[in-house]
Amino acid sequence: IPPEISITRHNIQQISVAFEIYKREYGNLNNMHSNADAIKRLSGQNDRKLIFFSPLDKYMKDGEYLDGWKKPLSIRIINHSVEIRSAGKDGI
């Protein structure tokens, strides 16, 4: 498996777990309005200052969490569920 795929899988799993813990703590994900906002709230910029996620700086850019190809992960919150996707090597 290419390292970019392993990194992407790891990053998606890490953020997925953080979302689940956040949801258990707060009861919902309604207050997350963008990828950058979600990352901020998960990494401690929330009303209780709880840290659910500590992303490595090398996988952060402009407040967004990156995949193994250094492209932002797509995070969508729909009906209290989270969809996290990578655009992959080709960025599409």
C-alpha positions in Angstrom: 0.0 0.0 0.0 1.4 3.4 -1.0 2.2 5.6 2.1 -0.3 8.3 0.9 -3.1 5.8 1.2 -2.0 4.6 4.6 -1.7 8.2 5.8 -5.1 9.1 4.4 -6.8 6.1 6.0 -5.2 6.9 9.4 -6.2 10.6 9.2 -9.8 9.7 8.3 -10.0 7.2 11.1 -8.5 9.6 13.6 -10.9 12.4 12.8 -13.9 10.0 12.6 -13.2 8.9 16.2 -12.9 12.5 17.3 -16.3 13.3 15.8 -17.9 10.4 17.6 -16.5 11.4 20.9 -17.5 15.0 20.3 -21.0 13.9 19.4 -21.3 11.8 22.6 -20.1 14.8 24.7 -22.2 17.5 23.1 -25.1 15.4 21.8 -24.9 16.7 18.2 -22.7 18.3 15.5 -25.0 21.1 14.7 -22.6 23.9 15.5 -20.0 22.9 12.9 -20.5 24.9 9.7 -17.3 24.3 7.7 -14.3 22.0 7.6 -12.1 24.6 9.3 -14.8 25.2 12.0 -15.1 21.5 12.7 -11.3 21.1 13.1 -11.2 24.1 15.4 -13.9 22.7 17.6 -12.4 19.2 17.7 -9.0 20.6 18.6 -10.1 22.5 21.7 -11.8 25.7 20.4 -15.1 24.8 21.9 -17.0 26.2 24.9 -15.5 23.6 27.3 -12.0 23.7 25.9 -12.0 19.9 25.4 -9.5 18.5 23.0 -10.9 15.6 20.9 -8.3 15.7 18.2 -4.7 17.0 17.9 -3.7 17.1 14.2 -0.1 17.1 13.2 1.0 20.4 11.7 2.2 18.7 8.6 -1.3 17.6 7.9 -2.9 21.0 8.4 -3.2 23.8 5.9 -5.4 26.9 6.2 -7.3 25.3 9.1 -8.2 22.2 7.1 -7.0 18.6 7.7 -5.1 17.1 4.8 -5.0 13.6 3.2 -1.8 11.8 2.3 -1.4 13.8 -0.9 -1.6 17.1 1.1 -5.1 17.9 -0.2 -7.9 19.0 2.2 -10.2 16.2 3.4 -13.9 16.9 2.6 -16.0 16.8 5.7 -19.7 16.9 5.4 -22.2 16.8 8.3 -25.6 15.5 7.3 -28.4 14.6 9.7 -26.0 14.2 12.6 -23.7 11.9 10.6 -20.2 12.7 9.3 -18.9 11.9 5.8 -15.1 12.3 5.4 -13.6 11.9 2.0 -10.3 12.2 0.3 -10.1 13.5 -3.3 -7.3 11.0 -3.8 -4.1 11.3 -5.8 -5.7 13.0 -8.8 -7.5 15.5 -6.5 -11.0 14.9 -8.1 
